[in-house]
Amino acid sequence: MARRYERTPVSQTETELSQQTHWMIAVRDNRDRNAFAALFDHFAPRLKGFIIRSGASAHQAEEIVQDVMLTIWRKAAMFDPHRAQVSAWIYQIARNRQIDIARKENRPMPEELKEEPGMEPDASQILALEQEAGQLKQALATLKPEQLEMVEKAYLGELTHQEISAQTGLPLGTIKSRIRLGLERLRHELKDLKQ
């Protein structure tokens, strides 16, 4: 059974790295999904509040958070704890994503965003994000196993359709069909989350 990472305090005598940094290193070095889940649980509500405070709508903030967390998974190998704390690295990814969106929409750039010490998202934001994460888990559970496998390979494993085909031996049409059907099912299951 997979071990769930708990938020336990780490004494400074044990190490100078934060618990979040240990999770990020586990993701970077071992592609540890439990460590990533712990990172997601810790940072997603904080990022959402941070992005909303910069002027984004709740819906746009959710999209940015999802994109940022996916980028963290994909670019974990780039994380160096000797160059930056994991929180600084993650918030910089979020800022860069906001700038990209502003450029695409031809809007003025947001002011320099800084994580304010002691600024935690309120309980309603955390509760809403936890409820959405629970709904996503339930929606994923409704997928057929072969659809879930293809969606995970394409989105969590970052594999192209060609790579999935080479790995599984399945024809491209089958892979594309399973992904399409899986995503349609998820859209249907999650339609109430859209605002």
DAPE-V790257 format. One line per field, one symbol per residue. ss: DSSP state (~ for helix, > for strand, _ for the rest). psi: psi as a letter, one per 20 degrees, with the letter a starting at -180 (. if undefined). burial: I if it has 24 or more other C-alpha atoms within 12 Angstrom, else O. Layout:
ss->???
psi->???
burial->???
This chain:
ss->__________________~~~~~~~~~~~~__~~~~~~~~~~~~~~~~~~~~~____~~~~~~~~~~~~~~~~~_~~~_______~~~~~~~~~~~~~~~~~~~__________________~~~~~~~~~~~~~~~~~~~___~~~~~~~~~~~~____~~~~~~~~___~~~~~~~~~~~~~~~~~~_~~~__
psi->pqpppqnqqpqhhgqiqrghhgghhhgghjlohhhghggghghghggggghghijqrgghgggggggghhhgghkhiipoiihqqhgggghhggghhgggggghjkrqqqrppqpppioqqrhhgggghhgghghgggghiiqqhhgggggggghhikqrhghgghhijqqgggghgggghghggggghjhihq.
burial->OOOOIOOOOOOOOOOOOIIIIIIIIIIIOOOIIOIIIIIIIIIIIIIIIIIIOIOIOIOIIIIIIIIIIIIIIIIIOOIOIOOOOIIIIIIIIIIIIIIOOOOOOOOOOIOOOOIOOOOOIOOOOOOOIOOIOOOIOOIIOOIOOIIIIIIIIIIIOOOOIOOIOOOOOOOOOOIIOIIOOIIOIIOOOOOOOOO
